[in-house]
């Protein structure tokens, strides 16, 4: 019996997949590993084993919160679109998180954090793996390498999810999933490496030097540009290449196409707000009580101010209070504060959130005037308010340069616009990216999936 147990143990040890399956260790080996880890942590990070455990636990909790954001995106997008496309929306959001995690494990993580590289593009190899001595994160020894990967993977999938809502109700499922896979695997991590991976944006000296003589650099704490604008630029390209939904703009007039389930959309926004506590709070990269609690406060204040800003603005501009605008106002405030949640005072975080709430309303109205059909307001929330939040760091946060922030915004815009245009363009000329008019009228649930979200509940005509 012992012989077979030993052979089985050897077999399991010999079958790691992309470095994802850890070795099965004997008790003596496990104790040795623990000793190496503890010693390495204390030497590299200067923290005790207890603090390492606390940091790692908080980072995992933050990871879970960011994961919940994908449910928030799914319900928000489903609620703000028509019932006949609900299955399609939910399917895309389900596929994106799976594809995002797997492609980020395959290559994205090591593109985004390649170690020493030329500042533009680097690659540390396929797959994810580390040994006992290297179990602490390469960029922060306060938690494990595996926690670092999982936290970052949640962010990666978010960028593609932003695109989903903007192109809803008329894009083919297959080409969208292909685009999302390539965008998360290549474009997003390259852009992230320029700042978070130690690339050229992090050492930008155009805006001057700090008191220590080091370049001020571009700064984006949790991703107003590196996550939200990256997704927003791709959403803009997708909307332009697809064109508006049938019946949206008729004879020069704008015809509102209402969402079918505002309770679902509201639930989605509150899930996203909850998840943002992990999105921004986890970006402290430790469980430091002062830093984390400060970030959570600025994040929450900006979200609340965003609602008020959007509510008042839409009430004045549209003569009646618009729930969808108020919901997007909270997200606008959250996106706006994300770049500087750790360095902007509570007072200024309220200002940034309120301004974002105002901006998002006017952005939605202007895009409609330009006949850029975005069913959920993703471009206005994530791109426009992402730009605002990034620039706001250079305005309201002491020690940062507006010039450097502007350079980072422009760099992200140029790179992401070109990349998204190439990917969407190739798909458009090869397999096509838009469903037929008949499929669009009948709904993508039936056309793409052969099922309904609310089977037997209602018969669809023109909606």
C-alpha positions as a printed NumPy array, in Angstrom:
array([[  0.   ,   0.   ,   0.   ],
       [  2.831,   2.365,   0.896],
       [  4.475,   1.596,  -2.442],
       [  1.385,   2.649,  -4.389],
       [  0.973,   5.746,  -2.231],
       [  4.571,   6.716,  -2.915],
       [  4.17 ,   6.154,  -6.666],
       [  0.956,   8.197,  -6.729],
       [  2.705,  11.03 ,  -4.92 ],
       [  5.504,  11.025,  -7.495],
       [  2.97 ,  11.059, -10.323],
       [  1.148,  14.09 ,  -8.909],
       [  4.446,  15.908,  -8.439],
       [  5.285,  15.322, -12.1  ],
       [  2.16 ,  16.917, -13.566],
       [  2.188,  20.705, -13.062],
       [  0.094,  22.708, -15.544],
       [  1.574,  26.099, -16.516],
       [  3.135,  26.146, -13.071],
       [ -0.343,  26.178, -11.542],
       [ -0.126,  22.808,  -9.724],
       [  2.231,  22.972,  -6.701],
       [  4.545,  20.132,  -5.774],
       [  3.282,  17.66 ,  -3.19 ],
       [  5.784,  17.923,  -0.353],
       [  6.57 ,  15.6  ,   2.508],
       [  6.156,  17.01 ,   5.997],
       [  9.896,  17.521,   6.419],
       [ 10.12 ,  19.37 ,   3.105],
       [  7.082,  21.494,   3.973],
       [  8.693,  22.549,   7.243],
       [ 11.882,  23.477,   5.386],
       [  9.892,  25.512,   2.869],
       [  8.087,  27.372,   5.668],
       [ 11.426,  28.198,   7.268],
       [ 12.817,  29.496,   3.965],
       [  9.698,  31.572,   3.327],
       [  9.684,  33.064,   6.818],
       [ 13.374,  33.912,   6.635],
       [ 13.024,  35.335,   3.117],
       [ 10.022,  37.461,   4.083],
       [ 11.681,  38.905,   7.168],
       [ 14.87 ,  39.69 ,   5.239],
       [ 13.23 ,  41.049,   2.061],
       [ 10.274,  42.944,   3.486],
       [ 11.258,  43.541,   7.064],
       [  7.92 ,  42.18 ,   8.317],
       [  7.169,  39.412,  10.75 ],
       [  5.532,  36.159,   9.746],
       [  2.328,  37.387,  11.403],
       [  2.314,  40.62 ,   9.389],
       [  3.015,  38.658,   6.222],
       [ -0.055,  36.526,   6.948],
       [ -2.213,  39.587,   7.619],
       [ -1.037,  41.308,   4.424],
       [ -1.641,  38.212,   2.362],
       [ -5.1  ,  37.666,   3.856],
       [ -6.178,  41.237,   3.1  ],
       [ -4.867,  40.977,  -0.459],
       [ -6.89 ,  37.799,  -0.989],
       [-10.022,  39.468,   0.427],
       [ -9.425,  42.379,  -1.959],
       [ -9.084,  39.858,  -4.792],
       [-12.468,  38.361,  -3.922],
       [-14.029,  41.837,  -3.905],
       [-12.625,  42.642,  -7.352],
       [-13.934,  39.301,  -8.594],
       [-17.436,  40.3  ,  -7.444],
       [-17.162,  43.358,  -9.706],
       [-17.588,  41.061, -12.703],
       [-21.012,  40.092, -11.413],
       [-21.7  ,  43.795, -11.026],
       [-20.725,  44.475, -14.638],
       [-22.896,  41.596, -15.825],
       [-26.018,  42.717, -13.978],
       [-25.509,  46.408, -14.802],
       [-25.104,  45.73 , -18.523],
       [-28.026,  43.313, -18.58 ],
       [-30.291,  45.772, -16.798],
       [-29.447,  48.712, -19.061],
       [-30.049,  46.763, -22.285],
       [-33.112,  45.059, -23.718],
       [-34.445,  41.782, -22.4  ],
       [-33.919,  40.004, -25.717],
       [-30.142,  40.389, -25.327],
       [-29.776,  39.368, -21.677],
       [-28.355,  35.885, -22.237],
       [-25.792,  37.337, -24.636],
       [-24.683,  39.96 , -22.093],
       [-24.351,  37.374, -19.332],
       [-22.511,  34.952, -21.613],
       [-19.964,  37.597, -22.629],
       [-19.258,  38.531, -19.026],
       [-18.902,  34.872, -18.088],
       [-16.531,  34.217, -20.973],
       [-14.419,  37.311, -20.351],
       [-13.467,  36.437, -16.783],
       [-12.444,  32.918, -17.809],
       [-10.47 ,  34.006, -20.874],
       [ -8.912,  36.886, -18.975],
       [ -7.595,  34.749, -16.131],
       [ -6.223,  32.033, -18.411],
       [ -4.518,  34.37 , -20.893],
       [ -3.096,  36.446, -18.06 ],
       [ -1.625,  33.24 , -16.618],
       [ -0.292,  32.183, -19.999],
       [  1.528,  35.398, -20.887],
       [ -0.103,  38.594, -19.613],
       [  1.347,  38.549, -16.1  ],
       [  4.903,  38.156, -17.387],
       [  4.412,  40.884, -19.997],
       [  3.083,  43.297, -17.395],
       [  5.781,  42.483, -14.839],
       [  8.785,  41.341, -16.905],
       [ 11.49 ,  42.39 , -14.438],
       [ 14.401,  44.173, -16.073],
       [ 13.396,  45.357, -19.547],
       [ 13.792,  48.257, -21.967],
       [ 10.828,  50.168, -20.565],
       [  8.617,  49.551, -23.611],
       [  8.05 ,  45.82 , -24.044],
       [  9.328,  42.947, -21.944],
       [  8.48 ,  39.304, -21.433],
       [  9.528,  36.994, -18.606],
       [  8.282,  33.776, -20.252],
       [  5.105,  31.759, -20.555],
       [  3.156,  30.504, -17.569],
       [  3.345,  31.28 , -13.873],
       [  5.641,  29.458, -11.466],
       [  7.935,  30.072,  -8.522],
       [  9.974,  28.059,  -6.067],
       [  9.954,  28.13 ,  -2.275],
       [ 12.65 ,  30.771,  -2.073],
       [ 10.773,  33.033,  -4.499],
       [  7.296,  32.622,  -3.099],
       [  7.115,  36.259,  -2.036],
       [  5.942,  38.628,  -4.757],
       [  8.685,  40.003,  -6.974],
       [  7.242,  43.498,  -6.586],
       [  6.082,  43.344,  -2.982],
       [  7.465,  40.839,  -0.512],
       [  4.555,  41.468,   1.855],
       [  2.403,  38.754,   0.283],
       [  2.819,  35.666,  -1.891],
       [  3.586,  35.432,  -5.581],
       [  0.333,  33.511,  -6.099],
       [ -1.729,  36.226,  -4.412],
       [  0.013,  38.82 ,  -6.551],
       [ -0.947,  36.965,  -9.739],
       [ -4.567,  36.398,  -8.758],
       [ -5.125,  40.012,  -7.691],
       [ -3.643,  41.324, -10.928],
       [ -5.607,  38.815, -13.03 ],
       [ -8.887,  40.222, -11.7  ],
       [ -7.83 ,  43.664, -12.947],
       [ -6.888,  42.33 , -16.374],
       [-10.309,  40.881, -17.101],
       [-11.96 ,  44.152, -16.06 ],
       [-10.49 ,  46.028, -19.032],
       [-12.275,  43.77 , -21.52 ],
       [-15.51 ,  43.821, -19.527],
       [-15.686,  47.584, -20.051],
       [-15.836,  47.016, -23.81 ],
       [-18.695,  44.545, -23.465],
       [-21.308,  47.088, -22.407],
       [-20.409,  49.674, -25.034],
       [-20.776,  47.26 , -27.981],
       [-23.809,  45.443, -26.57 ],
       [-26.835,  44.373, -28.604],
       [-25.187,  44.212, -32.04 ],
       [-21.739,  42.578, -31.904],
       [-21.081,  38.966, -32.872],
       [-20.135,  36.813, -29.918],
       [-17.178,  34.974, -31.495],
       [-15.268,  38.025, -32.752],
       [-15.893,  39.816, -29.455],
       [-14.366,  36.951, -27.468],
       [-11.38 ,  36.823, -29.837],
       [-10.854,  40.569, -29.421],
       [-11.155,  40.35 , -25.638],
       [ -8.65 ,  37.505, -25.442],
       [ -5.994,  39.305, -27.495],
       [ -6.582,  42.643, -25.799],
       [ -6.166,  41.179, -22.31 ],
       [ -3.257,  38.961, -23.324],
       [ -1.175,  41.622, -25.074],
       [ -2.427,  45.229, -25.119],
       [ -3.487,  45.659, -21.489],
       [ -0.307,  44.148, -19.966],
       [  2.005,  46.16 , -22.231],
       [  0.235,  49.348, -21.192],
       [  0.399,  48.301, -17.542],
       [  4.097,  47.493, -17.757],
       [  4.866,  51.089, -18.724],
       [  3.871,  52.174, -15.22 ],
       [  3.302,  49.322, -12.779],
       [  6.   ,  47.107, -14.293],
       [  8.688,  49.777, -13.991],
       [  8.504,  51.011, -17.604],
       [  9.109,  54.404, -19.141],
       [  6.059,  56.162, -17.679],
       [  7.158,  55.382, -14.128],
       [ 10.483,  57.16 , -14.696],
       [  9.109,  60.094, -16.706],
       [ 11.058,  63.236, -15.809],
       [  9.396,  65.821, -18.064],
       [  7.454,  67.203, -15.108],
       [ 10.597,  67.646, -13.038],
       [ 12.258,  65.952, -10.084],
       [ 11.12 ,  65.407,  -6.512],
       [ 12.978,  66.548,  -3.391],
       [ 15.182,  63.442,  -3.522],
       [ 16.27 ,  64.179,  -7.08 ],
       [ 14.262,  61.327,  -8.597],
       [ 11.922,  61.834, -11.577],
       [  8.341,  62.508, -10.529],
       [  6.987,  60.101, -13.134],
       [  3.437,  59.385, -14.262],
       [  1.196,  58.176, -11.424],
       [ -1.88 ,  55.977, -11.523],
       [ -2.539,  54.387,  -8.153],
       [ -5.165,  51.772,  -9.109],
       [ -5.895,  52.302, -12.785],
       [ -8.006,  55.284, -13.856],
       [ -5.93 ,  55.149, -17.037],
       [ -4.161,  51.788, -16.912],
       [ -7.41 ,  49.832, -16.464],
       [-10.432,  52.029, -17.117],
       [ -9.172,  54.201, -19.959],
       [ -7.492,  51.201, -21.567],
       [-10.906,  49.547, -21.721],
       [-12.584,  52.84 , -22.624],
       [-10.411,  53.495, -25.678],
       [-11.18 ,  50.015, -26.989],
       [-14.88 ,  50.6  , -26.337],
       [-14.749,  53.817, -28.371],
       [-13.135,  52.034, -31.329],
       [-15.669,  49.218, -31.145],
       [-18.628,  51.618, -31.095],
       [-17.286,  53.534, -34.115],
       [-16.609,  50.397, -36.171],
       [-19.934,  48.745, -35.315],
       [-22.161,  51.751, -35.796],
       [-25.318,  52.428, -33.776],
       [-28.093,  49.964, -33.007],
       [-30.911,  49.825, -35.535],
       [-33.526,  52.472, -34.803],
       [-31.344,  54.479, -32.413],
       [-30.925,  57.49 , -34.721],
       [-33.778,  58.086, -37.161],
       [-34.202,  61.134, -39.416],
       [-31.742,  63.137, -37.349],
       [-33.561,  62.404, -34.098],
       [-32.294,  60.4  , -31.132],
       [-34.632,  57.599, -30.109],
       [-34.041,  56.424, -26.538],
       [-33.725,  52.629, -26.219],
       [-34.564,  51.89 , -22.61 ],
       [-32.996,  49.212, -20.451],
       [-35.373,  46.465, -19.424],
       [-34.528,  45.996, -15.747],
       [-33.514,  48.956, -13.606],
       [-33.52 ,  46.937, -10.351],
       [-30.909,  44.645, -11.919],
       [-28.851,  47.652, -13.045],
       [-29.026,  49.147,  -9.543],
       [-27.873,  45.891,  -7.981],
       [-24.971,  45.888, -10.439],
       [-23.833,  49.358,  -9.419],
       [-23.9  ,  48.528,  -5.704],
       [-21.919,  45.348,  -6.384],
       [-19.367,  47.417,  -8.293],
       [-19.182,  49.958,  -5.469],
       [-18.593,  47.12 ,  -3.006],
       [-15.95 ,  45.594,  -5.261],
       [-14.179,  48.925,  -5.584],
       [-13.209,  48.733,  -1.916],
       [-11.029,  45.808,  -2.967],
       [-10.009,  47.403,  -6.261],
       [ -8.61 ,  50.524,  -4.593],
       [ -8.064,  49.194,  -1.077],
       [ -6.098,  46.222,  -2.366],
       [ -3.929,  48.513,  -4.48 ],
       [ -2.237,  49.68 ,  -1.272],
       [ -0.509,  46.274,  -1.624],
       [ -0.476,  45.692,   2.108],
       [ -2.818,  45.634,   5.093],
       [ -1.395,  48.862,   6.477],
       [ -4.37 ,  50.09 ,   8.548],
       [ -3.758,  53.801,   7.99 ],
       [ -3.198,  53.606,   4.24 ],
       [ -6.023,  51.147,   3.539],
       [ -8.622,  52.974,   5.621],
       [ -7.655,  56.307,   4.039],
       [ -8.083,  54.869,   0.525],
       [-11.453,  53.365,   1.433],
       [-12.659,  56.744,   2.697],
       [-11.597,  58.726,  -0.386],
       [-13.061,  56.024,  -2.614],
       [-16.421,  56.063,  -0.864],
       [-16.646,  59.853,  -0.699],
       [-15.957,  60.173,  -4.433],
       [-18.651,  57.625,  -5.27 ],
       [-21.225,  59.441,  -3.141],
       [-20.274,  62.812,  -4.602],
       [-20.511,  61.347,  -8.104],
       [-24.121,  60.394,  -7.501],
       [-25.012,  63.891,  -6.288],
       [-23.162,  65.544,  -9.178],
       [-24.882,  63.381, -11.793],
       [-28.277,  63.591, -10.093],
       [-28.319,  67.393,  -9.971],
       [-26.912,  67.768, -13.482],
       [-29.342,  65.35 , -15.112],
       [-32.263,  66.848, -13.186],
       [-31.41 ,  70.291, -14.562],
       [-30.5  ,  69.169, -18.102],
       [-33.286,  66.619, -18.605],
       [-35.932,  68.246, -16.376],
       [-36.437,  64.995, -14.463],
       [-34.129,  62.903, -12.275],
       [-32.655,  60.031, -14.297],
       [-31.819,  56.869, -12.325],
       [-29.407,  55.567, -14.97 ],
       [-27.465,  58.843, -14.807],
       [-27.302,  58.688, -11.005],
       [-26.05 ,  55.106, -11.174],
       [-23.39 ,  56.021, -13.705],
       [-22.533,  59.014, -11.519],
       [-21.404,  56.706,  -8.728],
       [-19.221,  54.756, -11.145],
       [-17.883,  58.005, -12.592],
       [-16.82 ,  59.119,  -9.119],
       [-15.181,  55.765,  -8.46 ],
       [-13.268,  55.803, -11.742],
       [-12.263,  59.415, -11.154],
       [-10.727,  58.818,  -7.715],
       [ -8.982,  55.56 ,  -8.657],
       [ -5.809,  57.237,  -9.951],
       [ -5.175,  59.157,  -6.741],
       [ -7.157,  57.489,  -3.973],
       [ -4.044,  57.191,  -1.813],
       [ -2.76 ,  60.733,  -2.289],
       [ -5.787,  63.047,  -2.594],
       [ -7.389,  64.491,   0.53 ],
       [-10.968,  63.6  ,   1.481],
       [-12.119,  67.127,   0.607],
       [-10.634,  67.012,  -2.866],
       [-11.919,  63.472,  -3.389],
       [-15.433,  64.871,  -2.966],
       [-14.664,  67.542,  -5.559],
       [-13.207,  64.994,  -7.989],
       [-16.209,  62.698,  -7.569],
       [-18.743,  65.503,  -7.983],
       [-17.025,  66.83 , -11.112],
       [-16.921,  63.299, -12.523],
       [-20.668,  63.035, -11.911],
       [-21.26 ,  66.23 , -13.872],
       [-18.886,  65.194, -16.644],
       [-20.479,  61.793, -17.155],
       [-23.935,  63.294, -17.796],
       [-22.691,  65.754, -20.402],
       [-20.476,  63.083, -21.971],
       [-23.436,  60.734, -22.456],
       [-25.472,  63.523, -24.043],
       [-22.627,  64.644, -26.323],
       [-21.852,  61.106, -27.512],
       [-25.518,  60.71 , -28.412],
       [-25.33 ,  63.932, -30.422],
       [-22.307,  62.494, -32.227],
       [-24.303,  59.306, -32.923],
       [-21.894,  57.154, -30.932],
       [-24.246,  54.557, -29.5  ],
       [-23.079,  53.3  , -26.104],
       [-25.998,  51.443, -24.44 ],
       [-24.583,  51.555, -20.894],
       [-22.462,  54.718, -20.92 ],
       [-19.19 ,  52.793, -20.629],
       [-17.172,  55.266, -22.695],
       [-18.356,  58.201, -20.604],
       [-17.742,  56.442, -17.285],
       [-14.475,  54.654, -17.939],
       [-12.731,  56.667, -20.65 ],
       [-13.845,  60.256, -20.064],
       [-13.859,  60.037, -16.261],
       [-10.694,  57.92 , -16.307],
       [ -8.938,  60.769, -18.117],
       [-10.364,  63.279, -15.657],
       [ -9.25 ,  61.259, -12.645],
       [ -5.733,  60.804, -14.011],
       [ -5.304,  64.515, -14.715],
       [ -6.823,  65.345, -11.323],
       [ -3.804,  63.747,  -9.624],
       [ -1.621,  66.434, -11.206],
       [ -4.045,  69.129, -10.034],
       [ -4.999,  68.112,  -6.491],
       [ -2.318,  65.701,  -5.221],
       [  0.838,  67.362,  -3.891],
       [  4.13 ,  66.312,  -5.445],
       [  2.776,  65.147,  -8.791],
       [  3.095,  66.718, -12.234],
       [  0.14 ,  67.625, -14.461],
       [  2.442,  67.44 , -17.498],
       [  3.46 ,  63.875, -16.69 ],
       [ -0.167,  62.897, -16.114],
       [ -1.137,  64.385, -19.475],
       [  1.672,  62.522, -21.22 ],
       [  0.465,  59.257, -19.698],
       [ -3.107,  59.905, -20.838],
       [ -1.983,  60.688, -24.401],
       [  0.352,  57.672, -24.519],
       [ -2.434,  55.35 , -23.418],
       [ -4.816,  56.879, -25.95 ],
       [ -2.457,  56.525, -28.897],
       [ -1.357,  52.994, -28.053],
       [ -4.826,  51.653, -27.221],
       [ -6.586,  53.346, -30.143],
       [ -4.108,  51.926, -32.632],
       [ -4.118,  48.466, -31.037],
       [ -7.914,  48.248, -30.784],
       [ -8.328,  49.57 , -34.334],
       [ -5.995,  46.876, -35.667],
       [ -7.729,  44.069, -33.775],
       [-11.294,  45.18 , -34.525],
       [-10.328,  46.074, -38.113],
       [ -8.864,  42.647, -38.852],
       [-11.905,  40.932, -37.387],
       [-14.255,  43.19 , -39.353],
       [-12.667,  42.465, -42.74 ],
       [-12.258,  38.734, -42.125],
       [-15.197,  37.309, -40.173],
       [-17.286,  40.445, -39.593],
       [-18.149,  41.9  , -36.223],
       [-21.822,  42.862, -36.504],
       [-24.821,  40.539, -36.454],
       [-27.389,  40.684, -39.247],
       [-30.313,  43.09 , -39.048],
       [-32.644,  40.125, -38.631],
       [-30.664,  38.783, -35.673],
       [-30.508,  42.214, -34.084],
       [-34.266,  42.689, -34.384],
       [-35.037,  39.237, -33.013],
       [-32.473,  39.557, -30.243],
       [-29.022,  38.077, -29.777],
       [-30.341,  35.609, -27.217],
       [-32.17 ,  33.722, -29.957],
       [-29.796,  34.561, -32.816],
       [-26.52 ,  33.752, -31.046],
       [-27.568,  31.313, -28.321],
       [-30.927,  29.808, -29.24 ],
       [-32.381,  30.58 , -25.804],
       [-34.149,  33.311, -23.868],
       [-33.428,  34.807, -20.47 ],
       [-37.134,  35.018, -19.679],
       [-38.586,  32.147, -21.717],
       [-42.359,  32.17 , -21.941],
       [-42.641,  35.465, -20.086],
       [-43.023,  37.936, -22.945],
       [-43.153,  38.059, -26.739],
       [-40.77 ,  40.573, -28.306],
       [-41.88 ,  42.766, -31.215],
       [-39.823,  45.854, -32.026],
       [-38.011,  45.914, -28.661]])
